[in-house]
Amino acid sequence: MLAEFDFERAWLAKFSQCLRDLAGDEIRDEVMDGSDNLSEATEPLEVIHWIRGAMERLEANVDQGSLRSIMAGCACQYPTSDLEDLRREYEASRDINVVHRMLQEHFEVLLRDTLGLEKELVAEVVEKGWGTAGVFQGDTIIATKIPKSGYLVEYLRETHPERKRQIYCHCPRVRDALALSEKLPSSYCYCGAGFYKGIWEEILQASVDVEVLESVLAGGEVCKVAIHLPEACK
């Protein structure tokens, strides 16, 4: 029987490895101090307090570029097998617009077939410009995350701004922090930005920079990420 997945332990393992790879063992040990007993069974407030302290220790030890790279490396990733057709298309055509349209089609299939949304809700999400593919602004792609899938319908029907923010984020720590009126550093959101970095680096087979433009953690209405494409891919 497979062991039950523990988000906290899995995320901490990625965080530890990224720290080791990009900052070294000494900084890794300092930042990870106190994490040994954290798990999904840990009280949310304890997890939030540890993460806040870890981010403060990280910010004191590395520059902003390294911090963003470390956090982006902790992201939950889009399955690379689901991007294979896009990678092959880009390799053959070198047309960024074609693969962008394909990624949007993948997203709309997810909404219809996986999440089972009615066509009116699919149209509403697409009209808002939300989703994996994002929208072009010049040579940059601006991606606005959809609300956490389990809360998507509730989010669209909710009218209270604070409640909408509390159920929006895909990260359980952020949802808990907002529900408990706790603070986390906005740089934590580069973890979420890494989701888009991973997608486009897999498609383009090139390094991609991402930038958090807005997040519910920092008081925004949505989470918005700029994907800065490599010069050769524009």
C-alpha positions, -999 to 999 in steps of 0.1 A, spaced: 0 0 0 14 34 -10 21 59 18 -2 88 19 12 119 2 23 146 27 25 180 11 46 195 38 73 169 38 74 168 0 77 206 -2 103 208 25 124 182 7 123 203 -25 131 234 -5 161 217 12 175 205 -21 172 239 -38 189 255 -8 217 230 -10 221 234 -48 219 272 -49 231 284 -15 252 257 0 250 234 30 257 260 56 228 283 46 206 253 39 211 241 75 204 276 89 173 281 69 159 246 75 164 247 113 133 236 131 116 219 102 123 183 111 90 176 128 67 196 104 41 176 84 5 178 73 -4 169 108 12 200 122 -11 229 132 -13 255 104 -2 283 126 30 265 135 38 259 98 31 295 90 54 307 117 81 284 106 78 294 70 79 331 79 111 326 99 127 305 72 120 331 46 134 358 69 166 337 73 168 331 36 164 368 28 192 376 52 216 352 35 211 354 -3 205 381 -29 170 385 -45 180 367 -76 191 336 -57 160 338 -34 137 338 -64 155 309 -80 154 289 -48 117 295 -43 108 288 -80 125 255 -77 100 244 -50 70 248 -73 45 221 -80 51 213 -117 29 207 -147 34 171 -159 61 172 -186 44 143 -204 14 167 -210 38 192 -226 55 168 -250 33 178 -280 40 215 -274 78 209 -270 78 190 -303 58 216 -321 81 244 -309 111 224 -319 97 219 -354 81 253 -360 99 278 -336 66 296 -335 58 308 -300 22 318 -310 13 283 -321 24 266 -289 8 294 -269 -26 286 -286 -20 249 -280 -14 255 -243 -46 275 -241 -65 246 -257 -50 223 -231 -63 246 -204 -98 248 -218 -99 210 -220 -89 209 -184 -118 232 -175 -144 213 -195 -133 176 -191 -113 174 -159 -130 200 -138 -164 195 -154 -172 232 -157 -203 242 -176 -196 261 -208 -208 294 -193 -182 291 -165 -155 281 -190 -163 312 -210 -162 334 -179 -127 321 -169 -114 325 -205 -129 360 -208 -110 370 -176 -77 359 -192 -70 334 -164 -51 302 -168 -20 283 -177 -13 299 -211 -17 336 -200 -20 364 -225 7 382 -245 16 418 -236 43 426 -262 70 400 -259 60 390 -224 33 366 -213 12 376 -183 -4 346 -166 -32 350 -140 -37 319 -120 -72 305 -118 -85 300 -82 -77 267 -66 -98 242 -86 -116 229 -55 -128 264 -48 -132 277 -83 -170 277 -85 -173 290 -50 -148 318 -58 -168 329 -89 -200 331 -69 -184 347 -38 -189 385 -34 -168 393 -3 -133 404 -14 -116 390 17 -132 356 14 -123 355 -23 -86 360 -14 -88 334 13 -99 306 -11 -80 317 -42 -45 305 -37 -33 269 -47 -9 269 -17 -25 256 15 -1 277 36 -12 309 19 -49 300 23 -43 293 60 -23 325 65 -50 346 49 -77 328 69 -58 334 101 -48 370 93 -11 360 94 17 375 73 41 358 50 68 375 29 56 382 -6 88 366 -20 73 333 -10 51 336 -40 80 329 -63 72 293 -55 40 296 -74 57 316 -102 80 285 -107 50 266 -120 50 288 -151 88 289 -153 87 251 -155 61 250 -182 79 274 -206 114 260 -199 101 226 -209 84 238 -240 112 261 -252 141 241 -238 156 274 -227 160 293 -194 130 316 -186 127 344 -161 95 349 -141 83 379 -121 55 381 -96 33 411 -105 4 407 -80 -5 382 -54 -34 377 -29 -7 372 -2 4 408 -8 -32 421 -8 -40 417 -45 -72 403 -60 -54 376 -80 -20 361 -85 -3 374 -117 30 364 -131 51 378 -159 69 352 -181 99 369 -197 107 349 -228 143 344 -240 153 368 -267 159 340 -292 123 328 -286 105 361 -292 
